[in-house]
Amino acid sequence: MTTRAGFVALIGEPNAGKSTLLNRMVGAKVSIVTHKVQTTRARIRGVAMEGESQIVFVDTPGLFRPRRRLDRAMVAAAWGGAADADVVVLLVEAHRGVTAGVKAIVDTLHERQTEGQIVALAINKIDRVEAKVLLALTKELNDAYPFAETFMISAEKGHGVDHLRTWLAQSLPEGPYLYPEDQIADLPMRMIAAEMTREKLTLRLHQELPYQLTVETEAWENRKDGSAKIDQVIYVARDGHKGILLGHKGETIKAVSKAAREELEEFLGHRVHLFLQVKVRPNWLEEAERYSEMGLDFKDGNG
């Protein structure tokens, strides 16, 4: 039996649907999905088995023009993930077309593509436009870059995703599996748990605040009765943020805790006791330790 294994990087602008596609490919919720941009911070890898192939997905942060240190570290992580991959899939939203951001990504692909690397195009959210728009968009993008293959998909509804996964499986190099077959993500469970809580916070809070906070899992205790006790800290930059996060009579933090606990229980398959604490750390965006907790390199934020 000939096995294949390799890394596939999903790249694109924020909100292009990379996390939704990853979760559908892997068949489990590994990468958090919200309607807010810049949700994915770390290079979360999801593992999918397809026939005799093991596809390891690198879910990169969305590519955008960075302003702050955290933004720069995220963009560096995204291109780092793409550089290490055997196959790169550029995701473009059908209804938004070739934006300035997509043009910038294509220009960078010309500069950064490594030898032997395969680059494919996936036009996502195809249900939002007519066929003639899709054809014109396909031509425009393929004129701009020599993509190995173009796929029309809807990550949310699943259209075209099986075809893309089959093609990816056949495009990977021959070799032994990189992970045990039953493993879906290489992120430590502590980080996945923190990401789930951060997703719930992002959904509850508005505007800028989600980008001013981070969640870390401080302690994890597996109890004799089969349940887990998980302690998490939410770091915010200002006292005012703490009040917003707690909400009137603690209602906001209670709702977030309940939603995160329920999702963790479903993911882990057993009971969870989740304890959230909110701490003010004015300079957390400038602390190297916070970045390593997110799987990012603090030094990449320079410049």
C-alpha positions as CSV (number, residue, x, y, z in Angstrom):
1,M,0.0,0.0,0.0
2,T,1.4,3.4,-1.0
3,T,0.6,6.1,1.5
4,R,0.8,9.8,1.0
5,A,1.1,12.6,3.6
6,G,1.8,16.3,3.6
7,F,0.9,19.8,4.6
8,V,-1.8,21.9,3.0
9,A,-1.9,25.7,3.8
10,L,-5.2,27.5,3.4
11,I,-4.5,31.2,2.7
12,G,-6.7,34.2,1.9
13,E,-8.1,37.4,3.3
14,P,-9.8,37.5,6.7
15,N,-13.2,36.0,6.6
16,A,-12.6,34.2,3.3
17,G,-13.9,30.9,4.9
18,K,-10.6,29.2,5.7
19,S,-11.6,28.0,9.1
20,T,-15.0,26.8,7.9
21,L,-13.3,24.9,5.1
22,L,-10.8,23.3,7.5
23,N,-13.6,22.2,9.9
24,R,-15.5,20.6,7.0
25,M,-12.5,18.9,5.6
26,V,-11.5,17.5,9.0
27,G,-15.1,16.7,10.1
28,A,-14.6,18.3,13.5
29,K,-14.6,21.8,14.9
30,V,-10.8,22.4,15.3
31,S,-10.5,26.0,14.1
32,I,-12.8,28.6,15.6
33,V,-15.3,30.2,13.3
34,T,-16.8,33.6,13.9
35,H,-18.1,36.5,11.7
36,K,-15.3,38.7,13.1
37,V,-12.2,39.1,11.1
38,Q,-8.7,38.1,12.3
39,T,-10.2,35.3,14.5
40,T,-7.6,32.7,13.8
41,R,-4.3,33.6,15.5
42,A,-2.3,30.4,15.6
43,R,-1.4,28.0,12.8
44,I,-3.9,25.4,13.8
45,R,-3.5,22.1,12.0
46,G,-6.4,19.8,11.3
47,V,-5.7,16.3,10.1
48,A,-8.0,14.6,7.5
49,M,-7.7,11.0,6.2
50,E,-8.7,10.6,2.6
51,G,-8.2,7.1,1.1
52,E,-4.5,6.2,1.7
53,S,-3.5,9.9,2.2
54,Q,-3.2,12.0,5.3
55,I,-3.8,15.7,4.7
56,V,-2.5,18.0,7.4
57,F,-4.1,21.4,7.1
58,V,-2.3,24.5,8.2
59,D,-5.0,27.1,9.0
60,T,-3.3,30.4,8.7
61,P,-4.5,33.8,10.0
62,G,-6.1,35.9,7.3
63,L,-3.7,38.0,5.3
64,F,-4.2,41.7,5.6
65,R,-2.2,45.0,6.0
66,P,-0.7,44.8,9.6
67,R,-0.8,47.8,11.9
68,R,0.1,46.5,15.4
69,R,2.7,44.0,16.6
70,L,0.0,41.3,17.0
71,D,-1.1,41.9,13.4
72,R,2.5,41.6,12.1
73,A,3.1,38.4,14.0
74,M,-0.2,36.9,12.6
75,V,0.8,37.8,9.0
76,A,4.3,36.4,9.5
77,A,2.7,33.2,10.8
78,A,0.4,33.0,7.8
79,W,3.2,33.3,5.3
80,G,5.4,31.0,7.4
81,G,2.7,28.3,7.2
82,A,2.4,28.8,3.4
83,A,6.2,28.5,2.9
84,D,6.3,25.1,4.8
85,A,3.4,23.5,2.9
86,D,3.4,21.0,0.0
87,V,0.2,22.5,-1.4
88,V,-1.2,26.0,-0.9
89,V,-4.9,26.7,-1.5
90,L,-5.8,30.4,-2.0
91,L,-9.4,31.0,-1.0
92,V,-11.2,33.9,-2.6
93,E,-14.8,34.9,-1.9
94,A,-16.9,34.8,-5.1
95,H,-19.0,37.8,-4.3
96,R,-16.1,40.0,-3.4
97,G,-13.9,39.1,-6.3
98,V,-10.4,40.4,-6.9
99,T,-10.0,42.9,-4.1
100,A,-6.9,44.9,-3.3
101,G,-6.1,42.3,-0.6
102,V,-6.4,39.4,-3.1
103,K,-4.1,41.2,-5.6
104,A,-1.5,41.7,-2.8
105,I,-1.6,38.0,-1.9
106,V,-1.2,37.0,-5.5
107,D,1.8,39.3,-5.9
108,T,3.3,37.8,-2.8
109,L,2.7,34.3,-4.1
110,H,4.8,35.2,-7.1
111,E,7.6,36.2,-4.8
112,R,7.4,33.5,-2.2
113,Q,6.4,30.3,-4.0
114,T,8.9,27.6,-3.1
115,E,10.2,25.1,-5.6
116,G,8.0,22.1,-6.1
117,Q,5.1,23.6,-4.3
118,I,1.6,23.3,-5.8
119,V,-0.7,26.3,-5.6
120,A,-4.4,25.8,-6.2
121,L,-7.3,28.3,-6.3
122,A,-10.6,27.7,-4.4
123,I,-13.4,30.2,-5.1
124,N,-15.7,30.1,-2.1
125,K,-19.3,31.1,-1.4
126,I,-20.2,30.3,-5.0
127,D,-23.9,30.2,-4.1
128,R,-23.8,34.0,-3.8
129,V,-23.1,34.8,-7.5
130,E,-24.2,33.8,-11.0
131,A,-22.3,31.4,-13.2
132,K,-21.0,34.1,-15.6
133,V,-19.5,36.1,-12.7
134,L,-17.7,32.9,-11.6
135,L,-16.3,32.3,-15.1
136,A,-15.0,35.9,-15.3
137,L,-13.4,35.7,-11.9
138,T,-11.8,32.3,-12.7
139,K,-10.3,33.8,-15.9
140,E,-9.1,37.0,-14.1
141,L,-7.3,35.0,-11.3
142,N,-5.8,32.4,-13.6
143,D,-4.5,35.2,-15.9
144,A,-2.8,36.7,-12.8
145,Y,-1.3,33.5,-11.5
146,P,-0.6,30.0,-12.9
147,F,-2.8,28.0,-10.5
148,A,-2.4,24.2,-10.8
149,E,-6.2,23.8,-10.5
150,T,-9.3,25.8,-9.8
151,F,-12.2,24.7,-7.5
152,M,-15.7,26.1,-7.1
153,I,-16.8,25.5,-3.5
154,S,-19.1,26.5,-0.7
155,A,-17.3,25.6,2.5
156,E,-20.4,26.4,4.5
157,K,-22.8,24.2,2.5
158,G,-20.2,21.6,1.5
159,H,-20.5,22.0,-2.3
160,G,-17.3,20.9,-4.1
161,V,-15.4,20.2,-0.9
162,D,-15.2,16.4,-1.5
163,H,-13.7,17.0,-4.9
164,L,-11.1,19.4,-3.5
165,R,-10.2,17.0,-0.7
166,T,-9.8,14.1,-3.2
167,W,-7.5,16.2,-5.4
168,L,-5.4,17.3,-2.4
169,A,-5.0,13.7,-1.3
170,Q,-3.6,12.8,-4.7
171,S,-1.3,15.8,-4.9
172,L,0.6,15.1,-1.7
173,P,4.0,13.4,-1.8
174,E,4.3,9.7,-1.1
175,G,5.5,8.9,2.4
176,P,4.5,7.6,5.8
177,Y,1.7,9.3,7.9
178,L,2.8,12.2,10.0
179,Y,0.2,11.7,12.8
180,P,-1.7,8.8,14.4
181,E,-4.8,8.2,12.2
182,D,-7.2,9.1,15.0
183,Q,-5.6,12.4,15.8
184,I,-7.5,15.5,14.4
185,A,-5.3,18.4,15.6
186,D,-1.8,18.9,16.9
187,L,-2.7,21.9,19.0
188,P,-2.5,21.1,22.7
189,M,-6.0,20.6,24.2
190,R,-5.3,23.6,26.5
191,M,-4.9,25.9,23.5
192,I,-8.0,24.4,21.8
193,A,-10.0,25.0,25.0
194,A,-8.7,28.6,25.2
195,E,-9.7,29.2,21.6
196,M,-13.2,27.9,22.2
197,T,-13.7,30.4,25.0
198,R,-12.2,33.2,22.9
199,E,-14.7,32.4,20.2
200,K,-17.6,32.7,22.6
201,L,-16.2,36.1,23.8
202,T,-15.8,37.3,20.2
203,L,-19.4,36.4,19.4
204,R,-20.7,38.2,22.5
205,L,-18.6,41.4,22.4
206,H,-18.6,44.1,19.8
207,Q,-16.2,46.1,17.8
208,E,-12.6,46.4,18.9
209,L,-12.7,44.6,22.3
210,P,-12.2,41.0,21.0
211,Y,-8.8,42.1,19.6
212,Q,-7.9,43.6,23.0
213,L,-8.2,40.3,24.9
214,T,-6.6,36.9,25.0
215,V,-7.5,33.7,26.8
216,E,-5.1,31.2,28.4
217,T,-5.8,27.9,30.0
218,E,-3.9,28.1,33.3
219,A,-4.8,24.7,34.8
220,W,-6.4,21.4,33.6
221,E,-7.2,18.6,36.1
222,N,-8.7,15.3,34.9
223,R,-10.8,14.1,37.8
224,K,-11.4,10.5,39.0
225,D,-15.1,10.7,38.1
226,G,-14.1,11.3,34.4
227,S,-14.8,15.0,34.4
228,A,-12.2,17.8,33.9
229,K,-11.7,21.0,35.9
230,I,-10.4,23.8,33.6
231,D,-9.2,27.2,34.8
232,Q,-8.8,29.9,32.3
233,V,-7.7,33.5,32.5
234,I,-9.0,36.2,30.2
235,Y,-6.5,39.0,29.9
236,V,-7.8,42.5,28.9
237,A,-5.8,45.7,28.4
238,R,-8.0,48.1,30.4
239,D,-10.1,48.2,33.5
240,G,-13.1,49.4,31.4
241,H,-12.8,46.2,29.4
242,K,-13.1,44.1,32.5
243,G,-16.5,45.7,33.3
244,I,-17.8,45.1,29.8
245,L,-16.6,41.5,29.9
246,L,-18.2,40.8,33.2
247,G,-21.5,42.5,32.2
248,H,-24.4,43.5,34.4
249,K,-24.3,41.3,37.6
250,G,-21.8,39.1,35.8
251,E,-24.3,38.1,33.1
252,T,-21.9,38.3,30.1
253,I,-19.2,36.2,31.6
254,K,-21.7,33.6,32.9
255,A,-23.2,33.3,29.4
256,V,-19.7,33.0,27.8
257,S,-18.7,30.4,30.4
258,K,-21.8,28.3,29.9
259,A,-21.5,28.4,26.0
260,A,-17.8,27.5,26.2
261,R,-18.3,24.7,28.7
262,E,-21.1,23.1,26.6
263,E,-18.9,23.1,23.5
264,L,-16.0,21.7,25.4
265,E,-18.1,18.9,26.8
266,E,-19.3,18.1,23.3
267,F,-15.7,18.2,22.0
268,L,-14.2,16.1,24.8
269,G,-17.1,13.8,25.3
270,H,-17.3,14.2,29.1
271,R,-18.3,16.7,31.8
272,V,-16.3,19.9,32.2
273,H,-16.1,22.3,35.1
274,L,-15.0,25.6,33.6
275,F,-13.8,28.5,35.7
276,L,-13.0,31.9,34.1
277,Q,-11.1,34.8,35.7
278,V,-10.7,38.2,34.1
279,K,-7.4,40.0,34.7
280,V,-6.2,43.5,33.5
281,R,-2.8,43.5,31.9
282,P,-2.3,46.8,30.2
283,N,0.7,45.7,28.1
284,W,-0.3,42.1,27.2
285,L,0.0,42.9,23.5
286,E,3.7,43.6,24.1
287,E,4.5,40.5,26.2
288,A,6.4,37.7,24.4
289,E,4.8,35.0,26.7
290,R,1.3,35.9,25.5
291,Y,2.4,35.3,21.9
292,S,3.9,31.9,22.6
293,E,0.7,30.9,24.3
294,M,-1.1,31.7,20.9
295,G,1.5,29.8,18.9
296,L,2.9,33.0,17.4
297,D,6.5,34.3,17.3
298,F,6.8,37.6,19.3
299,K,9.8,38.6,17.1
300,D,7.7,38.4,14.0
301,G,5.8,41.4,15.2
302,N,8.8,43.7,14.8
303,G,9.0,46.0,11.8
